[in-house]
Amino acid sequence: MDRYLTFLYIRRGNAGVKSFRVHRGLAVSLSVVFAAMLITSVTLAVRYSGFMLDSRKLTELQRENDELTGNIRSFGAKIEELERRMEANLELQNQARVLAHLDPVPDDVMEVGIGGPGPEREMSRETGYEALLVSLEKDLDMLVRQSDLEVESYHEVIDILESEKKVRDSTPSIRPLKGGYLSSRFGRRMDPFTGRIARHLGVDYRARTGTAVMSTADGMVTMAKKKGSLGLVIEVNHGSGFRTRYAHLSRILVSRGQRVKRSEIIGLVGNTGRSTGSHLHYEVIFRKTHRNPLNYVIPEGVYFD
């Protein structure tokens, strides 16, 4: 009897008790098979659950990868557009350097190369989008370096132009009055009082008394008073070695030490001092030497690029 297992079960409705016997070896085998099937089912269920989870993660990673790919392409397109703008900016910068009498920036300087491992080593270490990111990073780094170089170049151009602007502003370049006409030139002439040949240190403009007299460049008034044969006279120091004088005035409208701008009215034409009539005597002095004022008058309507 030990070789068999007896199972009893009670039938429904008091129909009695039934029993059946199963060989002990068969029962053990069936139990083992059932347990194996149960373990297999659980294992498959767990693996399927893991597979579904991995599948969802893979889908999410694929979506993120697609989004990253799009961002990288967009970033690359922006860098290409920035490179084109930098090239156009370089052309404008070189034009500005020419105007400032500076040499254009050499191409090899604008390359502003950077060090690092060779392309073979990089490609063996970086693959796919990683290599593309490395390339984009290098391009961006070069653009930053070029931008810094261009800023330095622009500062150099600005310094030169500002320096030249000071020279231009301090150089006499206009007629000292509007209207009137040139009545006596610079150089040797017949002195109207003595009748002898004498050196005329400026030019005379015949004009009505009261005609406005203008400063021919930026500067500071160093004289504004009556002085001997010049009558009422104004002297302006423009810097860079230039001075100008305006004599025989009827009225002085500025004072000593006052700063004036080009075209600013400083006095009125008159007939004071040693003069034969209403006119303006105008002189240009460069480093203690009198120069022909007509050489420092740019004709109206003439512009220099």
Secondary structure, 3 states (H helix, E strand, C coil): CCCEEEEEEECCCCCCEEEEEEEHHHHHHHHHHHHHHHHHHHHHHHHHHHHHHHHHHHHHHHHHHHHHHHHHHHHHHHHHHHHHHHHHHHHHHHHHHHHCCCCCCCHHHHHCCCCCCCHHHHHHHCCHHHHHHHHHHHHHHHHHHHHHHHHHHHHHHHHHHHHHHHHHHCCCCCCCCCCCEEEECCEEEECCCCCCEEEECCEEEECCCCCEEECCCCEEEEEEEECHHHCEEEEEEEECCEEEEEEEEEEECCCCCCEECCCCEEEEEECCCCCCCCEEEEEEEECCEEECHHHHCCCCCCCCC
